[in-house]
Amino acid sequence: MSFSHLQLATPILKALNLCGYRGPTPIQEQAIPRALEGLDLIASAQTGTGKTAAFMLPALHRIASPPKREGKGPRVLVLTPTRELANQVTDATRKYGKFMRIRSGSILGGMPYFEQHRLLSQPVDIIVATPGRLIDHMEQGRISFSRLELLVLDEADRMLDMGFSEAVSSIAAATPSTRQTLLFTATWDKTMTVLGGRLTKQPVRIEINGKKSTLDQIEQRVLAADDMQHKSKMLQQIISDKTVTRALIFSGTKRHADQLARELSEQGHAAEALHGDMSQNARNRAILKMRQGRVRLLVATDVAARGIDVAGISHVINYDLPKNAEDYVHRIGRTGRAGASGIAISFVSARELDSLRRIEHYIKQMLPRHVIHGLEPKFGLRSPKTATSGAASTKRPHASSGFAKRGAAARTTQQHDSAPVSRKPRRRRDGEWTGQFRAKHPASRRHSREQSFRYE
């Protein structure tokens, strides 16, 4: 199928042809026709599958027609969780609307209020905003939604993770009930089901490639790390390879991101940091430098996991594993985009074993273990007790062939053999119980396995 079959406005088709797009991706092929019909959508797809164009092309097609009401305020409002993602959507608006006369702008935190006041003081076609700053303008009475026709929530799951649920609900409540709503997300769970039911009317549900799968074109590797010094040596070895053309390195904290970027720069690498404490202009400059090839290594916190759209990122390196399994999917999704291949490497210390198991359980696959010659780990991905417990170590191989199928039951049984300590379950954000139950004595093992099946 070509874009011409979607019956988009001629200026949009001209822009798409200039971009060199051959045809719509699966999410675009399914979402665009339904959005053009005026239906509410709830669409989930992996990162890098073209979700931005899936909602922006119908939005621009709507703008090609005269407004239904006169007045100020936007006809289309796009909410995004981060400034990086908002900038990506803004760039897409300019690119796809190149041959259209539209007025658009962004309402973001970290940017001067003056320009935003001027934007909101006159009619505007499209506004891309982060929830926090938009709420500020709403509370001051500076924005009107009287002529809003389309509300888009991009990366809605991330907005909920960042605590914007109440803000999103307040914004939606201030918009006309006659609006069309498009909700796009990379993951789907019970919380998203509740949000979708609250904001949409008889929505069409679209799901591409499953809700918990990673991109097939990304080669994923796990390297066991003894300590931070070991991680540093492995990183130096990896980035010395010429095949690492552009790499995104994820750190767990802002301070460490700055420190690591500084150390890499001192070693002669073109490296920059990217995190939430930087001004928006500084963050934009760091991303622009990578796009232009002036920066080869970008050390970022999870603020960059969604929203960075830089072509040619060959490697994603998880120096620290993310706390949430969903964030792992979004991190590695920065490579292998638009059909290209990519490599995702994760350093895992003994303290991060629980995070690794959550990730593997979430993506339903075992991540292959790799070793760098000359930098072999001393202990591997096993606890000291397991490594010295003889028979127990033979019962506890993490690479069990039935890992993906047995899930919690496999983990629970293995832990009984090596750790007679009880642990309470932990509650996840989506309200489901998780965690492993360890039996205090053999008579209670059967009960703990039943509990694991019940709550996982």
C-alpha atoms as one frame of an Amber mdcrd trajectory, in Angstrom:
protein
   0.000   0.000   0.000   1.139   3.558  -0.743   0.240   6.746   1.129  -1.891
   7.843  -1.821  -4.352   5.042  -0.994  -4.975   6.667   2.398  -6.556   9.706
   0.680  -4.499  12.279   2.535  -4.455  15.912   1.397  -2.243  16.614  -1.620
   0.271  18.867   0.224   0.848  16.080   2.773   1.464  13.504   0.057   3.910
  15.897  -1.596   5.838  16.243   1.692   5.896  12.472   2.236   7.250  11.975
  -1.258   9.975  14.532  -0.536  10.869  12.577   2.637  11.355   9.469   0.522
   8.738   7.398   2.345   7.776   4.331   0.308   4.608   3.402   2.147   2.920
   3.368   5.554   4.131   1.166   8.398   1.636  -1.313   9.931   0.576   1.097
  12.685   0.109   3.893  10.132  -1.793   1.642   7.743  -4.291   0.697  10.439
  -4.534   3.953  12.408  -4.665   6.641   9.693  -7.865   5.513   7.886  -9.770
   5.175  11.153  -8.501   8.535  12.408  -9.589  10.160   9.131 -13.079   8.739
   9.737 -13.220  10.715  12.982 -13.101   7.674  15.274 -11.412   7.612  18.668
  -8.359   5.351  18.732  -6.343   3.467  21.325  -3.209   2.244  19.573  -0.209
   0.424  20.978   2.959  -0.414  19.068   6.656  -0.773  19.684   9.011   2.182
  19.634  10.396   3.047  16.222   7.324   1.840  14.309   6.099   5.223  13.103
   3.518   6.208  15.723   4.267   9.925  15.351   3.238   9.969  11.677   0.258
   7.749  12.520  -1.377  10.625  14.412   0.305  13.662  12.876  -0.742  12.915
   9.289  -4.471  12.727  10.196  -4.035  15.885  12.291  -2.563  17.795   9.353
  -5.276  16.453   7.046  -7.840  17.931   9.442  -6.022  21.274   9.441  -6.252
  21.336   5.622  -9.997  21.977   6.019 -11.394  25.263   7.407 -11.988  25.374
  11.199 -15.453  24.552  12.476 -15.399  27.438  14.965 -13.765  30.860  15.047
 -11.718  32.088  17.990  -8.356  31.586  19.627  -6.674  28.476  20.851  -5.568
  25.315  19.032  -7.533  23.046  16.744  -5.198  20.157  17.547  -3.501  19.506
  20.903  -0.753  16.897  21.266   0.341  15.973  24.799   3.752  14.354  25.308
   5.535  13.287  28.517   8.946  14.866  27.807  10.398  17.896  26.083  12.512
  15.681  23.810   9.440  13.873  22.564   7.609  17.183  22.134  10.465  18.481
  19.993  10.324  15.306  17.911   6.584  15.797  17.298   7.148  19.472  16.479
   9.806  18.536  13.932   7.414  16.017  12.377   4.737  18.713  12.134   7.083
  20.969  10.183   8.320  18.130   7.979   4.922  16.699   7.022   3.283  20.134
   6.856   6.047  21.673   4.753   3.675  22.608   1.918   0.803  23.725   4.145
   0.092  27.102   5.685  -0.260  26.184   9.336   0.520  27.910  12.590   1.965
  25.633  15.233   4.053  25.879  18.377   5.099  24.148  21.567   4.301  24.732
  25.230   7.169  23.215  27.206   8.743  23.563  30.609  12.196  25.114  30.714
  11.341  27.577  27.937  10.521  31.318  28.261   6.893  32.180  28.998   6.903
  35.269  26.784   6.946  33.423  23.461   4.315  30.993  24.713   2.035  33.880
  25.774   2.324  35.355  22.291   1.526  31.990  20.691  -1.632  31.566  22.785
  -2.856  35.117  22.215  -3.921  34.368  18.627  -5.484  31.531  16.633  -3.169
  28.531  16.315  -3.629  25.264  14.461  -1.463  22.792  16.385   0.043  22.957
  19.852   2.447  20.329  21.194   2.719  20.488  24.969   3.971  18.791  28.097
   1.223  18.499  30.752   2.931  20.482  33.531   3.547  23.699  31.595   0.146
  23.505  29.874  -1.572  23.301  33.276   0.293  26.493  34.290  -1.211  28.371
  31.336  -4.659  26.913  31.996  -4.609  28.046  35.631  -3.707  31.566  34.476
  -6.520  31.580  31.912  -4.173  32.031  28.959  -5.427  29.207  26.738  -8.832
  28.448  25.257  -9.952  25.049  24.012 -13.232  26.319  22.580 -12.350  25.273
  19.032 -10.319  22.160  19.799 -11.183  19.347  17.391  -8.509  16.724  18.099
  -6.699  15.640  21.285  -3.678  13.344  20.944  -1.890  11.609  23.832   1.524
  10.432  22.683   3.368   7.884  24.869   0.439   7.922  27.282   1.956   5.119
  29.362   5.049   7.213  30.037   2.913  10.162  31.112   1.275   7.975  33.735
   4.667   6.648  34.876   5.848  10.235  35.370   2.840  11.109  37.525   0.865
  13.163  34.991  -2.390  11.218  35.382  -4.198  14.004  37.241  -2.862  16.691
  34.887  -3.957  14.741  31.803  -7.425  14.266  33.276  -7.712  18.003  34.051
  -6.640  18.955  30.525  -9.052  16.489  28.922 -11.913  17.748  31.114 -11.297
  21.305  29.867 -11.646  20.307  26.205 -14.948  19.996  24.288 -16.794  16.702
  24.651 -17.172  16.646  20.860 -13.430  16.315  20.310 -11.803  13.302  18.689
  -9.219  11.534  20.873  -6.228   9.510  19.706  -4.293   7.678  22.422  -0.938
   6.159  21.475   1.211   4.029  23.758   4.130   1.639  23.529   2.903  -0.654
  26.317  -0.535  -1.745  27.464  -1.720  -2.663  30.964  -4.714  -2.284  33.270
  -3.913   1.352  34.064  -3.919   2.213  30.379  -7.238   0.429  29.994  -8.750
   2.657  32.678  -7.292   5.828  31.122  -8.501   4.885  27.650 -11.985   4.178
  28.932 -12.111   7.539  30.661 -10.875   9.694  27.778 -12.280   8.010  24.668
 -15.719   7.149  23.301 -16.239   3.758  21.673 -12.573   3.651  20.613 -11.103
   1.412  17.948  -8.375  -0.718  19.524  -5.200  -1.250  17.466  -2.293  -3.392
  18.630   0.808  -4.043  16.547   3.293  -6.873  17.207   2.011  -7.623  20.712
   2.212  -5.519  23.814   5.416  -6.842  25.371   7.801  -7.684  22.562  11.061
  -6.033  21.632  12.172  -5.254  18.127  13.452  -8.309  16.286  16.170  -6.383
  14.456  17.927  -5.467  17.722  20.615  -7.867  18.913  20.488  -7.943  22.706
  23.408  -8.917  24.933  24.066  -9.144  28.671  27.535  -8.724  30.184  28.104
  -9.680  33.829  29.873  -6.922  35.780  31.736  -7.378  39.069  31.739  -3.696
  40.018  31.778  -0.159  38.601  35.451  -0.434  37.658  34.677  -3.575  35.678
  31.822  -1.776  33.916  34.147   1.094  33.044  36.716  -1.245  31.489  34.077
  -3.087  29.451  32.652   0.226  28.222  36.091   1.387  27.092  36.583  -1.871
  25.199  33.181  -1.630  23.478  33.391   1.999  22.364  36.914   1.463  21.000
  35.305  -0.680  18.289  34.895   1.264  15.033  31.489  -0.349  14.419  30.130
   1.772  17.276  29.309   4.777  15.124  26.809   6.432  17.476  25.999   5.115
  20.933  23.449   6.047  23.547  24.708   5.136  27.029  22.139   5.018  29.832
  23.107   5.897  33.386  20.969   5.531  36.490  21.507   9.042  37.878  22.043
  12.567  36.575  25.263  12.991  38.553  26.753   9.806  37.167  25.722  10.774
  33.624  27.709  14.014  33.976  30.665  12.178  35.502  30.721   9.455  32.863
  30.418  11.946  29.983  33.288  13.959  31.467  35.488  10.859  31.822  34.789
   9.785  28.245  35.632  13.276  26.984  38.925  13.221  28.913  39.715   9.892
  27.225  39.394  11.575  23.830  35.852  10.555  22.902  33.269  12.997  21.570
  30.779  12.640  24.428  27.959  14.708  25.951  25.540  14.255  28.851  21.752
  14.513  28.617  19.476  14.667  31.652  16.613  16.564  33.260  18.727  19.099
  35.197  20.035  20.598  31.947  18.246  23.546  30.379  16.114  22.826  27.344
  18.529  24.689  25.070  21.452  22.612  26.391  19.496  19.389  25.838  18.600
  20.453  22.308  22.239  21.263  21.552  23.401  17.832  22.770  20.881  16.024
  20.553  21.684  18.276  17.579  25.398  17.545  17.953  24.718  13.826  17.791
  22.518  14.236  14.724  25.273  16.226  13.036  27.914  13.666  13.954  29.841
  15.978  16.266  28.984  13.775  19.253  29.500  10.030  19.068  28.548   9.068
  22.639  25.520  10.491  24.437  25.296   9.598  28.137  21.682   9.960  29.225
  19.236   9.221  31.987  15.779   7.844  31.238  14.620  11.312  30.194  16.022
  10.286  26.800  14.478   6.828  26.629  11.476   8.210  24.778  11.713  11.158
  22.447  15.218  10.907  21.037  14.922  10.244  17.336  18.451  10.260  15.970
  19.129   8.265  12.834  22.035   5.859  12.845  22.338   4.997  16.547  24.251
   1.729  16.204  24.419   0.801  19.895  22.458   1.315  23.090  24.488   0.539
  26.203  22.756   0.123  29.556  25.569   1.047  31.914  22.937   0.738  34.650
  19.802  -1.344  34.196  16.492   0.531  34.487  14.284  -0.060  37.513  11.220
  -0.766  35.346  11.179  -3.478  32.715   9.114  -1.263  30.384  11.905   1.327
  30.354  14.317  -1.304  29.044  12.154  -1.732  25.945  12.061   2.015  25.339
  15.777   2.428  25.905  16.843  -0.190  23.386  14.200   1.107  20.973  16.470
   4.085  20.265  18.457   1.794  17.961  17.160  -0.487  15.239  14.672   2.137
  14.095  12.845   2.278  10.759  13.914  -1.222   9.795  17.618  -0.755  10.559
  19.583  -3.159  12.740  21.083  -2.313  16.106  22.837  -3.742  19.156  21.743
  -3.324  22.792  24.297  -4.208  25.491  23.430  -4.326  29.188  25.938  -4.422
  32.049  24.487  -6.400  34.959  25.976  -6.548  38.437  24.875  -8.844  41.258
  22.735  -6.019  42.658  20.863  -5.770  39.369  19.910  -9.428  39.053  16.323
  -8.788  40.167  15.983  -6.072  37.525  17.345  -8.428  34.859  14.846 -11.131
  35.826  11.968  -8.661  35.682  13.064  -7.573  32.208  13.335 -11.141  30.938
   9.965 -12.005  32.431   8.431  -8.931  30.805   9.797  -9.527  27.310   9.267
 -13.292  27.625  12.735 -14.252  26.532  16.143 -15.037  27.944  18.769 -12.437
  27.108  21.959 -14.058  25.787  25.031 -13.789  28.026  28.272 -12.559  26.461
  31.842 -12.206  27.718  34.584  -9.845  26.548  37.870 -11.699  26.173  40.294
 -10.500  28.822  37.529  -8.921  30.912  35.808 -12.063  32.145  33.774 -11.557
  35.342  34.993 -13.161  38.559  31.599 -14.254  39.810  29.190 -14.141  36.870
  25.465 -13.638  37.330  25.117 -15.799  40.437  24.960 -14.974  44.106  27.977
 -16.052  46.247  25.843 -18.682  48.049  24.760 -20.242  44.792  28.263 -20.246
  43.356  29.607 -22.292  46.293  26.653 -24.496  47.105  27.507 -27.484  44.903
  24.238 -29.260  44.148  22.247 -26.074  44.485  24.193 -24.438  41.675  23.221
 -27.238  39.318  19.543 -26.660  40.018  19.670 -22.942  39.548  20.785 -22.256
  35.950  19.140 -19.052  34.818  19.255 -20.160  31.186  16.630 -22.833  31.745
  14.961 -23.943  28.527  11.593 -23.582  30.183  12.195 -20.101  31.599   9.799
 -18.249  29.341   7.058 -20.843  29.843   7.328 -21.525  33.555   7.863 -17.879
  34.558   7.351 -17.336  38.270   7.107 -21.056  39.065  10.588 -21.718  37.698
  12.113 -18.857  39.677  10.348 -19.846  42.872  11.475 -23.491  42.714  15.068
 -22.499  42.044  15.124 -20.141  44.987  13.834 -22.814  47.384  16.994 -24.850
  46.711  19.416 -22.134  47.655  17.804 -19.543  49.940  15.582 -20.613  52.901
  14.482 -17.055  53.581  10.925 -15.763  53.250  10.175 -12.654  51.265   6.973
 -10.651  51.014   5.575  -9.835  47.594   5.984  -6.346  46.187   3.212  -4.322
  44.571   3.818  -2.905  41.115   2.448   0.427  39.900  -0.191  -1.243  37.798
  -1.636  -2.864  40.931  -0.465  -6.439  40.257   1.543  -8.367  42.822   5.040
  -9.491  42.009   8.007 -10.985  43.789   9.135 -14.473  44.772   8.006 -16.413
  47.826  10.694 -18.443  49.548   9.723 -21.276  51.853  11.068 -21.439  55.401
  10.847 -25.238  55.453  10.015 -27.968  52.932   6.459 -28.390  54.159   5.548
 -24.882  53.041   7.049 -25.041  49.536   3.859 -26.201  47.935   1.990 -23.249
  49.403   4.577 -20.728  48.133   4.350 -22.086  44.593   0.580 -21.662  44.692
   0.983 -18.085  45.889   3.398 -17.354  43.046   0.939 -18.587  40.436  -1.809
 -16.560  42.035  -0.102 -13.203  42.049   2.240 -13.135  39.059
